[in-house]
Structure formats: C-alpha cells, structure tokens
Amino acid sequence: MKPMVDWNEIWQKTQIEKHGVMRDPAFWDKRAPEFTRYATASDYIGQFLQIMKPEPDWSVLDIGCAAGTLAVPLAPAVKSITGLDPSPVMLSLLEQRCRKKDIGNIRAVRGRWQDDWDELGIGVHDVAIASRSLMVDDLRQALLKLQSRARKRVYVTALVEDGPYDRRIVEAAGRKCSLGADYIVVYNLLRQMGIYANINITVTSNDDSYGSLEEALDSMRWMIYEMTPEEEENVRNYLRGCLVMDEGRWKLPYSRIERWAVIWWNRN
C-alpha cells in the first residue's frame, strides 16, 4: 500500500532543480578554495564531533568529504577514514592538508553517489557519514546505499531552513533563494523506511566583520554561483546601504544564525 505522503517524491520535486549544477564536479573544483576556508572556520565541525563521539577503533566512510572538513579533525580520533568526493581539486586540497598535518590514515577516493562503490573499492566501514552532501535525486536509494556501507552507525546532515545561506543577500542579488527540502523530509522518509533516527541540531552564529565593503562582498560570493556583473552590483549596493561600522570593522546589522540537523541511527 502506497503511503499517504511519499516523502521521497517530495524530496525529488524540490531537489532536482536546486542541485543540478551542484552535482557537477566542475562546480566544486571552482569553489574548492573558498569553500574550504568557509567550512573549516565553522563551529559546525566541533558540534558534529561532539554528537558523533568517535571511537578509536572505528573505520569511517565520509561521503562528500570535500577537502577534509570533517575527515581531517576526525582522523586523530579514529582508526581510518575513506573520503569520497567527485572533485579532484577538493581531493588535492585534502591530500595537501594531510601532508601538512602528517595524517596518514585518510584514503581519498574520487567518486560520486551514483558510481559503483564496489568498483571504487569502498567496502564496508563501521560508520558512514554524509555531512551536508545529500545532493541526490533519489534520497531513499542514497540512504539505503549509505546504510549498506555501515556496520554500526550512520550519520547524515541536512539543511534546517536556509542553512548557511543568507536569504537577504541572495535576494538582494536578484535571485530566488530556493534551497529545496530541509531536514524534516529526510527524517520523515527515514521513519517511513522503518528507521527510528535521532536528531541533533547544530547552531552557529555568524558575526563576521570586514575591512572593506569589497572584502564583505568577496566573502559572500559562494552563496551566488557564477554571479553576473549586474548581480554583483546589486549585492554591493545592498551592502553599501546596510553595513555598519563596529570597532573599526564593517559588519552586517544582524547576526546570521546557521542551523544543520545531524540525523543518525544505529545499524543494530
């Protein structure tokens, strides 16, 4: 009997348009340096690790590992990590970070959700993670695939409302802030699949300050992919009208709260 609400179908309807370009490795190749700076500075990492409570004998699979946002700080606390990512630039940055920090227990593999993970030699791990990387059309199949690679536990992180995006900046550029389904769709689908998952919400406050208007603009480019000159001028004008001076630095007149839902469940 088909469920009254098909949460996978709801996911598909809202995600396909949003994540089309984001599944292209070239998108992440281009964003890799700025994304890495932003991601590694976030307190999300510490909050995720507190939720995870890693154990020293764990082997971990990190899907969409990027430049090691979680893998690098997690490496000293676990036995081994396999990081999967479609972007060669991201994986190159990960390898650079591992050499710099003398980390030898991370294996970087280039691959995507839709690839044959057996052909990539992924294998089964104690724990599987998809942290902020659920850029898939078929969420049900992705969750099943992720779970099939975990002996003990699975962690996924999904958007809460606007997540890291500042809706005011995106709309000031002249674009619609369409982010797709948030965590409640993921949680409801898991329940529909017979999985009783746990949820922890991470909360960080963004109170960044800037030396100039142009520095502020540059720090926000990642929110608007391939910003046109007209869109750039729109954002510049928005910032010009709302930035305020605070102790010699420019700041937005509001704190931007960023939330992510860490959803996890045990395999046995």
C-alpha positions as CSV (number, residue, x, y, z in Angstrom):
1,M,0.0,0.0,0.0
2,K,1.4,3.4,-1.0
3,P,1.9,5.8,1.9
4,M,-0.4,8.8,2.1
5,V,2.6,11.1,1.8
6,D,5.6,10.0,-0.3
7,W,8.5,11.8,1.3
8,N,10.9,10.6,-1.3
9,E,8.7,12.1,-4.0
10,I,8.6,15.4,-2.1
11,W,12.4,15.4,-1.9
12,Q,12.7,14.7,-5.7
13,K,10.3,17.5,-6.6
14,T,12.2,20.1,-4.6
15,Q,15.8,19.0,-5.0
16,I,16.3,18.3,-8.7
17,E,16.2,21.9,-9.9
18,K,18.3,23.1,-6.9
19,H,21.1,20.5,-7.1
20,G,21.5,20.2,-10.8
21,V,24.7,22.3,-11.1
22,M,25.9,21.2,-7.7
23,R,26.4,17.6,-8.8
24,D,28.9,18.7,-11.4
25,P,32.5,18.2,-10.2
26,A,33.5,21.4,-12.1
27,F,31.2,23.4,-9.7
28,W,33.2,22.1,-6.7
29,D,36.5,22.4,-8.4
30,K,35.9,26.1,-8.9
31,R,34.5,26.6,-5.3
32,A,37.1,24.5,-3.6
33,P,39.4,27.1,-2.1
34,E,36.7,29.5,-0.8
35,F,34.5,26.6,0.4
36,T,37.4,25.1,2.3
37,R,38.1,28.4,4.1
38,Y,34.5,28.9,5.0
39,A,33.9,25.3,6.1
40,T,37.0,24.8,8.2
41,A,36.2,28.0,10.1
42,S,32.8,26.9,11.2
43,D,32.0,25.7,14.7
44,Y,29.8,23.1,13.0
45,I,32.8,20.8,13.0
46,G,33.2,20.8,16.7
47,Q,29.5,20.3,17.3
48,F,29.3,17.4,14.9
49,L,32.2,15.6,16.6
50,Q,30.6,16.1,20.0
51,I,27.4,14.5,18.7
52,M,29.4,11.7,17.0
53,K,31.6,10.8,19.9
54,P,34.1,8.9,17.7
55,E,35.8,5.8,18.9
56,P,39.5,4.9,18.3
57,D,38.8,1.5,16.6
58,W,36.3,2.9,14.1
59,S,36.7,2.8,10.3
60,V,34.8,5.7,8.8
61,L,33.4,6.4,5.3
62,D,32.9,10.1,4.6
63,I,30.7,10.8,1.5
64,G,31.3,14.2,0.0
65,C,34.4,14.7,2.2
66,A,35.5,17.9,0.3
67,A,38.9,19.0,1.4
68,G,38.5,17.1,4.7
69,T,36.1,19.4,6.5
70,L,35.3,16.5,8.9
71,A,37.9,13.9,7.9
72,V,41.0,16.0,9.0
73,P,39.8,16.9,12.5
74,L,38.3,13.4,12.9
75,A,41.5,11.5,11.8
76,P,43.3,11.5,15.2
77,A,40.2,10.1,16.9
78,V,39.5,7.0,14.7
79,K,41.4,4.1,13.1
80,S,40.9,5.0,9.4
81,I,38.8,7.2,7.1
82,T,37.9,6.7,3.4
83,G,36.9,10.1,1.9
84,L,34.8,10.0,-1.3
85,D,34.4,13.2,-3.4
86,P,33.8,13.9,-7.1
87,S,36.1,17.0,-7.2
88,P,39.8,16.4,-7.9
89,V,40.6,19.8,-6.7
90,M,38.9,19.1,-3.3
91,L,40.8,15.8,-3.0
92,S,44.1,17.5,-3.9
93,L,43.5,20.1,-1.1
94,L,42.6,17.2,1.3
95,E,45.9,15.5,0.4
96,Q,47.8,18.7,1.0
97,R,46.2,19.2,4.4
98,C,47.1,15.6,5.3
99,R,50.7,16.1,4.4
100,K,50.9,19.3,6.3
101,K,49.4,17.8,9.4
102,D,51.2,14.4,9.0
103,I,48.0,12.5,8.8
104,G,48.3,9.0,7.3
105,N,45.0,7.3,8.0
106,I,42.8,9.0,5.4
107,R,42.4,7.4,1.9
108,A,41.0,9.8,-0.7
109,V,38.8,8.3,-3.5
110,R,37.4,10.2,-6.4
111,G,33.7,9.2,-6.9
112,R,30.1,10.2,-6.8
113,W,26.9,8.9,-5.2
114,Q,25.8,7.3,-8.4
115,D,29.1,5.4,-9.0
116,D,29.6,1.7,-8.4
117,W,31.2,1.9,-5.0
118,D,32.4,-1.7,-5.2
119,E,34.4,-0.8,-8.3
120,L,35.9,2.1,-6.4
121,G,36.9,-0.3,-3.6
122,I,34.9,1.5,-1.0
123,G,34.0,-1.6,1.1
124,V,32.1,-1.6,4.4
125,H,33.1,0.6,7.3
126,D,32.0,0.8,11.0
127,V,30.5,4.2,10.4
128,A,29.2,6.0,7.3
129,I,28.8,9.8,7.1
130,A,27.1,12.1,4.6
131,S,27.7,15.5,6.1
132,R,26.0,18.3,4.1
133,S,26.3,16.2,0.9
134,L,22.9,14.8,0.2
135,M,22.8,16.2,-3.4
136,V,20.9,13.3,-4.8
137,D,17.7,12.9,-6.8
138,D,16.6,9.7,-5.1
139,L,17.0,10.2,-1.4
140,R,15.6,6.7,-0.5
141,Q,18.2,4.9,-2.6
142,A,21.0,7.2,-1.3
143,L,20.1,6.4,2.3
144,L,19.9,2.7,1.6
145,K,23.3,2.8,-0.2
146,L,24.9,4.7,2.6
147,Q,23.5,2.4,5.2
148,S,24.7,-0.7,3.3
149,R,28.3,0.6,3.9
150,A,27.9,0.9,7.7
151,R,28.3,-1.9,10.3
152,K,27.5,0.2,13.4
153,R,26.1,3.7,12.7
154,V,25.1,6.2,10.0
155,Y,25.2,10.0,10.2
156,V,23.6,12.4,7.7
157,T,23.5,16.2,7.9
158,A,20.6,18.1,6.3
159,L,19.6,21.7,6.0
160,V,17.5,23.4,8.6
161,E,15.6,26.2,6.8
162,D,18.2,28.3,5.0
163,G,21.2,26.6,6.5
164,P,24.4,28.6,5.7
165,Y,22.7,30.9,3.2
166,D,21.7,34.4,3.9
167,R,18.4,34.8,2.2
168,R,18.7,38.6,2.2
169,I,22.0,38.5,0.3
170,V,20.7,36.1,-2.3
171,E,17.5,38.0,-2.9
172,A,19.4,41.3,-3.0
173,A,21.3,39.9,-5.9
174,G,18.0,39.4,-7.7
175,R,17.8,35.6,-7.3
176,K,15.1,33.5,-5.7
177,C,16.5,31.7,-2.6
178,S,15.3,28.2,-3.5
179,L,17.1,25.7,-1.2
180,G,15.0,22.6,-1.6
181,A,13.8,20.3,1.1
182,D,15.1,20.6,4.6
183,Y,15.8,18.0,7.3
184,I,12.2,17.2,8.2
185,V,11.8,15.5,4.8
186,V,14.9,13.3,5.5
187,Y,13.7,12.4,8.9
188,N,10.1,11.6,7.8
189,L,11.4,9.4,5.0
190,L,13.6,7.5,7.4
191,R,10.6,6.9,9.6
192,Q,8.7,5.7,6.6
193,M,11.6,3.3,5.9
194,G,11.2,1.9,9.4
195,I,14.3,3.7,10.8
196,Y,13.9,5.5,14.1
197,A,16.6,8.1,13.9
198,N,18.0,10.6,16.4
199,I,18.2,14.3,15.6
200,N,20.7,16.9,17.0
201,I,20.6,20.5,15.7
202,T,23.9,22.4,15.5
203,V,23.6,26.1,15.9
204,T,26.3,28.7,14.9
205,S,26.2,32.4,14.8
206,N,27.9,34.3,12.0
207,D,29.1,37.7,13.2
208,D,31.9,38.2,10.7
209,S,33.5,41.6,10.3
210,Y,35.2,43.0,7.2
211,G,37.9,45.5,6.5
212,S,36.1,46.9,3.5
213,L,32.9,46.6,1.5
214,E,34.7,44.6,-1.2
215,E,36.0,42.2,1.4
216,A,32.4,41.7,2.6
217,L,31.3,41.1,-1.0
218,D,34.0,38.6,-1.7
219,S,33.2,36.6,1.4
220,M,29.6,36.2,0.2
221,R,30.2,35.2,-3.4
222,W,29.9,31.5,-2.6
223,M,26.2,32.0,-2.0
224,I,25.5,33.1,-5.6
225,Y,27.0,30.7,-8.1
226,E,28.5,32.5,-11.2
227,M,27.3,35.9,-10.1
228,T,26.8,38.2,-13.0
229,P,28.2,41.8,-13.0
230,E,24.7,43.1,-12.5
231,E,24.0,40.8,-9.6
232,E,27.4,41.8,-8.1
233,E,26.5,45.4,-8.3
234,N,23.1,44.6,-6.7
235,V,24.8,43.0,-3.7
236,R,27.4,45.8,-3.5
237,N,24.6,48.3,-3.3
238,Y,22.8,46.3,-0.7
239,L,25.9,46.1,1.5
240,R,26.6,49.7,1.0
241,G,23.2,50.5,2.4
242,C,23.3,48.2,5.4
243,L,26.9,47.6,6.6
244,V,27.7,49.3,9.9
245,M,31.0,50.2,11.5
246,D,31.9,48.4,14.7
247,E,35.3,49.0,16.3
248,G,36.9,49.9,13.0
249,R,35.4,46.9,11.1
250,W,32.3,46.6,8.9
251,K,29.6,44.3,10.0
252,L,26.0,43.4,8.9
253,P,23.4,44.9,11.3
254,Y,22.2,41.4,12.2
255,S,23.6,38.0,13.4
256,R,23.0,35.2,10.9
257,I,22.1,32.0,12.7
258,E,23.1,28.8,10.8
259,R,21.5,25.5,11.7
260,W,22.1,22.0,10.5
261,A,20.3,18.8,11.5
262,V,22.6,15.9,12.3
263,I,20.4,12.8,11.9
264,W,21.9,9.5,13.0
265,W,20.9,5.9,13.8
266,N,22.4,2.6,14.9
267,R,22.5,-0.3,12.5
268,N,21.7,-2.9,15.1
